[in-house]
């Protein structure tokens, strides 16, 4: 089972100065609607062929997000199954971030 983090807990960690690695697995057109800053982007469908781009994070924590948390949960499970040490799903995705942290983000 994939571990999850809430948007408010992630924001607390970021505000405390903790360096977090964020991975957005949404489609490119979704990035034009809204996105979080300092985020790597690999669409879920491309993750199996592009996971080597994340090799530097293999032993670290990757926090994965999408729109609602469904695709990112699948992506996190894929990363764990592929030998990554820690892949955590942002519960509720960017929608939860908009609801709980930054209401200026456009919801779609």
KERO-210838 format. One record per residue (C-alpha): residue number from 1; x, y, z. Coordinates in pm, 1 decimal. Layout:
residues N
+------+----------+----------+----------+
: rogu :       px :       py :       pz :
+------+----------+----------+----------+
:  NUM :        X :        Y :        Z :
...
+------+----------+----------+----------+
This chain:
residues 108
+------+----------+----------+----------+
: rogu :       px :       py :       pz :
+------+----------+----------+----------+
:    1 :      0.0 :      0.0 :      0.0 :
:    2 :    122.2 :    346.4 :    -93.3 :
:    3 :    184.1 :    597.7 :    185.7 :
:    4 :      6.3 :    931.5 :    161.8 :
:    5 :     68.2 :   1285.0 :    279.9 :
:    6 :   -195.0 :   1554.0 :    315.2 :
:    7 :   -157.0 :   1888.5 :    145.3 :
:    8 :   -139.5 :   2067.2 :    481.0 :
:    9 :    132.3 :   1834.3 :    610.9 :
:   10 :    333.0 :   1879.4 :    290.4 :
:   11 :    298.6 :   2257.1 :    317.9 :
:   12 :    420.1 :   2245.7 :    680.9 :
:   13 :    728.1 :   2050.9 :    573.0 :
:   14 :    797.1 :   2296.5 :    292.3 :
:   15 :    745.8 :   2598.5 :    520.8 :
:   16 :    991.4 :   2443.3 :    767.9 :
:   17 :   1253.4 :   2454.9 :    493.9 :
:   18 :   1258.3 :   2083.3 :    427.8 :
:   19 :   1373.2 :   2004.4 :     77.5 :
:   20 :   1108.1 :   1786.8 :    -85.6 :
:   21 :   1113.0 :   1627.8 :   -429.1 :
:   22 :    778.4 :   1668.4 :   -606.4 :
:   23 :    678.5 :   1471.6 :   -914.0 :
:   24 :    374.8 :   1578.0 :  -1117.4 :
:   25 :    234.5 :   1291.3 :  -1325.6 :
:   26 :    -41.6 :   1488.9 :  -1500.2 :
:   27 :    -59.6 :   1540.7 :  -1876.0 :
:   28 :    125.0 :   1839.0 :  -2030.6 :
:   29 :   -194.8 :   2033.2 :  -2106.0 :
:   30 :   -287.6 :   2018.5 :  -1736.4 :
:   31 :     28.8 :   2209.7 :  -1644.6 :
:   32 :   -109.2 :   2511.3 :  -1831.4 :
:   33 :   -406.7 :   2520.4 :  -1593.1 :
:   34 :   -214.3 :   2512.3 :  -1264.5 :
:   35 :     98.4 :   2364.6 :  -1113.6 :
:   36 :    314.5 :   2365.4 :   -804.6 :
:   37 :    653.8 :   2533.5 :   -820.7 :
:   38 :    982.6 :   2338.9 :   -830.3 :
:   39 :    823.1 :   2019.9 :   -954.7 :
:   40 :    956.6 :   1750.7 :  -1185.9 :
:   41 :    709.0 :   1640.6 :  -1452.4 :
:   42 :    669.4 :   1299.3 :  -1610.1 :
:   43 :    319.7 :   1204.1 :  -1729.9 :
:   44 :    198.4 :    875.6 :  -1579.3 :
:   45 :    190.4 :    702.7 :  -1919.2 :
:   46 :    555.3 :    791.0 :  -1979.6 :
:   47 :    681.6 :    694.1 :  -1634.6 :
:   48 :    783.3 :    334.7 :  -1721.7 :
:   49 :   1008.4 :    458.1 :  -2003.0 :
:   50 :   1137.0 :    767.5 :  -1818.6 :
:   51 :   1186.2 :    646.4 :  -1461.2 :
:   52 :   1562.3 :    655.6 :  -1519.4 :
:   53 :   1530.9 :   1036.8 :  -1502.5 :
:   54 :   1456.7 :    991.2 :  -1131.6 :
:   55 :   1763.5 :    778.4 :  -1052.3 :
:   56 :   1912.3 :   1050.6 :   -830.9 :
:   57 :   1603.4 :   1016.4 :   -608.5 :
:   58 :   1612.7 :    634.2 :   -591.5 :
:   59 :   1710.6 :    633.1 :   -223.1 :
:   60 :   1522.0 :    949.1 :   -128.1 :
:   61 :   1158.3 :   1042.0 :    -94.7 :
:   62 :    948.2 :   1131.3 :   -397.5 :
:   63 :    612.9 :   1297.1 :   -335.2 :
:   64 :    391.4 :   1227.7 :   -634.5 :
:   65 :     83.5 :   1426.1 :   -728.6 :
:   66 :   -176.6 :   1458.7 :  -1000.7 :
:   67 :   -518.8 :   1624.9 :  -1015.8 :
:   68 :   -707.2 :   1416.2 :   -759.5 :
:   69 :   -459.2 :   1157.6 :   -631.0 :
:   70 :   -559.7 :    854.5 :   -837.2 :
:   71 :   -289.7 :    865.7 :  -1106.1 :
:   72 :    -25.8 :    966.5 :   -853.8 :
:   73 :   -115.1 :    669.0 :   -635.5 :
:   74 :    -55.1 :    438.5 :   -933.5 :
:   75 :    270.0 :    621.1 :  -1012.4 :
:   76 :    392.8 :    591.6 :   -653.6 :
:   77 :    315.6 :    219.6 :   -653.5 :
:   78 :    504.1 :    178.8 :   -981.9 :
:   79 :    807.6 :    357.2 :   -835.3 :
:   80 :    801.7 :    140.6 :   -522.7 :
:   81 :    769.7 :   -173.5 :   -735.2 :
:   82 :   1066.3 :    -49.5 :   -941.8 :
:   83 :   1294.4 :    -30.5 :   -639.3 :
:   84 :   1255.5 :    329.3 :   -530.4 :
:   85 :   1290.1 :    358.2 :   -153.5 :
:   86 :   1006.3 :    601.9 :    -84.3 :
:   87 :    724.4 :    721.3 :   -308.9 :
:   88 :    443.1 :    903.9 :   -131.7 :
:   89 :    108.0 :   1004.4 :   -280.2 :
:   90 :    -26.3 :   1356.6 :   -223.3 :
:   91 :   -375.0 :   1268.0 :    -96.7 :
:   92 :   -638.3 :   1443.0 :   -304.8 :
:   93 :   -380.7 :   1578.0 :   -548.2 :
:   94 :   -364.8 :   1937.0 :   -660.2 :
:   95 :   -736.5 :   1971.7 :   -587.5 :
:   96 :   -663.4 :   1914.8 :   -218.5 :
:   97 :   -372.8 :   2159.8 :   -238.6 :
:   98 :   -612.6 :   2420.1 :   -378.3 :
:   99 :   -870.8 :   2346.7 :   -105.9 :
:  100 :   -631.5 :   2328.1 :    188.9 :
:  101 :   -327.6 :   2538.9 :    102.6 :
:  102 :   -359.5 :   2777.3 :   -193.4 :
:  103 :   -708.5 :   2865.4 :   -310.8 :
:  104 :   -562.1 :   3080.5 :   -590.0 :
:  105 :   -486.9 :   2763.6 :   -789.6 :
:  106 :   -745.1 :   2702.7 :  -1056.6 :
:  107 :   -950.7 :   2389.9 :  -1001.6 :
:  108 :  -1052.0 :   2188.3 :  -1304.5 :
+------+----------+----------+----------+
